[in-house]
Every structure is written in structure tokens, then in C-alpha cells.
Amino acid sequence: MTTQQLRNLPAATLGHLSLSVEGLASRCTRRLASDGGTSERGDVPGWVMITLMSAALVAGLLALATPALAELFNNAMDKVNK
């Protein structure tokens, strides 16, 4: 929405928009303040550990499976080319 379109909106509409934004901001503030820092929902180190362990597991499986997958692919291509 352009500035000109905003200027042409009725005052009541702008008031409703303002109240909506203020209400959203106050709800977010209350939600953040109600936690008090005791929640473990944001356990970042735990998620980082899970992510790193998953990546290591995928890399290990890929290292083991790459030769077999390459041979499977080459065999399939040889059959297609015949």
C-alpha cells in the first residue's frame, strides 16, 4: 500500500489498524514476559547437538554407501546402454 493510499483511508480504518498493531505488540510482550526465563522451550544447545549429531550420522552413512550407490548406478547405466 502506498503512502497516498494510506492518506486516503478513512480515519476509522487507520484507528483500527493502529489498535491491531498495538494489540499484537502487547500480546507478544505479555507472552515473552510470562515465561520468566524458566521455560526450557528454547534449549538452543540441545537442538544444536541434535543437528550436529544428525549431520554426522548422515555423513557417515553417505561415506559407507557411496561406493555401493556408485556401483548400482553404473550397473544400471550399463544395462540401459546395451
Contact map, one row per residue, 1 for C-alpha under 8 A:
1110110000000000000000000000000000000000000000000000000000000000000000000000000000
1111110000000000000000000000000000000000000000000000000000000000000000000000000000
1111111000000000000000000000000000000000000000000000000000000000000000000000000000
0111111100000000000000000000000000000000000000000000000000000000000000000000000000
1111111110000000000000000000000000000000000000000000000000000000000000000000000000
1111111110000000000000000000000000000000000000000000000000000000000000000000000000
0011111110000000000000000000000000000000000000000000000000000000000000000000000000
0001111111000000000000000000000000000000000000000000000000000000000000000000000000
0000111111101100000000000000000000000000000000000000000000000000000000000000000000
0000000111111100000000000000000000000000000000000000000000000000000000000000000000
0000000011111110000000000000000000000000000000000000000000000000000000000000000000
0000000001111111000000000000000000000000000000000000000000000000000000000000000000
0000000011111111100000000000000000000000000000000000000000000000000000000000000000
0000000011111111110000000000000000000000000000000000000000000000000000000000000000
0000000000111111111000000000000000000000000000000000000000000000000000000000000000
0000000000011111111100000000000000000000000000000000000000000000000000000000000000
0000000000001111111110000000000000000000000000000000000000000000000000000000000000
0000000000000111111111000000000000000000000000000000000000000000000000000000000000
0000000000000011111111100000000000000000000000000000000000000000000000000000000000
0000000000000001111111110000000000000000000000000000000000000000000000000000000000
0000000000000000111111111000000000000000000000000000000000000000000000000000000000
0000000000000000011111111100000000000000000000000000000000000000000000000000000000
0000000000000000001111111110000000000000000000000000000000000000000000000000000000
0000000000000000000111111111000000000000000000000000000000000000000000000000000000
0000000000000000000011111111100000000000000000000000000000000000000000000000000000
0000000000000000000001111111110000000000000000000000000000000000000000000000000000
0000000000000000000000111111111000000000000000000000000000000000000000000000000000
0000000000000000000000011111111100000000000000000000000000000000000000000000000000
0000000000000000000000001111111110000000000000000000000000000000000000000000000000
0000000000000000000000000111111111000000000000000000000000000000000000000000000000
0000000000000000000000000011111111100000000000000000000000000000000000000000000000
0000000000000000000000000001111111110000000000000000000000000000000000000000000000
0000000000000000000000000000111111110000000000000000000000000000000000000000000000
0000000000000000000000000000011111110000000000000000000000000000000000000000000000
0000000000000000000000000000001111111110000000000000000000000000000000000000000000
0000000000000000000000000000000111111110000000000000000000000000000000000000000000
0000000000000000000000000000000000111110000000000000000000000000000000000000000000
0000000000000000000000000000000000111111000000000000000000000000000000000000000000
0000000000000000000000000000000000111111110000000000000000000000000000000000000000
0000000000000000000000000000000000000111111000000000000000000000000000000000000000
0000000000000000000000000000000000000011111000000000000000000000000000000000000000
0000000000000000000000000000000000000011111100000000000000000000000000000000000000
0000000000000000000000000000000000000001111111100000000000000000000000000000000000
0000000000000000000000000000000000000000011111110000000000000000000000000000000000
0000000000000000000000000000000000000000001111111000000000000000000000000000000000
0000000000000000000000000000000000000000001111111100000000000000000000000000000000
0000000000000000000000000000000000000000001111111110000000000000000000000000000000
0000000000000000000000000000000000000000000111111111000000000000000000000000000000
0000000000000000000000000000000000000000000011111111100000000000000000000000000000
0000000000000000000000000000000000000000000001111111110000000000000000000000000000
0000000000000000000000000000000000000000000000111111111000000000000000000000000000
0000000000000000000000000000000000000000000000011111111100000000000000000000000000
0000000000000000000000000000000000000000000000001111111110000000000000000000000000
0000000000000000000000000000000000000000000000000111111111000000000000000000000000
0000000000000000000000000000000000000000000000000011111111100000000000000000000000
0000000000000000000000000000000000000000000000000001111111110000000000000000000000
0000000000000000000000000000000000000000000000000000111111111000000000000000000000
0000000000000000000000000000000000000000000000000000011111111100000000000000000000
0000000000000000000000000000000000000000000000000000001111111110000000000000000000
0000000000000000000000000000000000000000000000000000000111111111000000000000000000
0000000000000000000000000000000000000000000000000000000011111111100000000000000000
0000000000000000000000000000000000000000000000000000000001111111110000000000000000
0000000000000000000000000000000000000000000000000000000000111111110000000000000000
0000000000000000000000000000000000000000000000000000000000011111111000000000000000
0000000000000000000000000000000000000000000000000000000000001111111110000000000000
0000000000000000000000000000000000000000000000000000000000000111111111000000000000
0000000000000000000000000000000000000000000000000000000000000001111111100000000000
0000000000000000000000000000000000000000000000000000000000000000111111110000000000
0000000000000000000000000000000000000000000000000000000000000000111111111000000000
0000000000000000000000000000000000000000000000000000000000000000011111111100000000
0000000000000000000000000000000000000000000000000000000000000000001111111110000000
0000000000000000000000000000000000000000000000000000000000000000000111111111000000
0000000000000000000000000000000000000000000000000000000000000000000011111111100000
0000000000000000000000000000000000000000000000000000000000000000000001111111110000
0000000000000000000000000000000000000000000000000000000000000000000000111111111000
0000000000000000000000000000000000000000000000000000000000000000000000011111111100
0000000000000000000000000000000000000000000000000000000000000000000000001111111110
0000000000000000000000000000000000000000000000000000000000000000000000000111111111
0000000000000000000000000000000000000000000000000000000000000000000000000011111111
0000000000000000000000000000000000000000000000000000000000000000000000000001111111
0000000000000000000000000000000000000000000000000000000000000000000000000000111111
0000000000000000000000000000000000000000000000000000000000000000000000000000011111
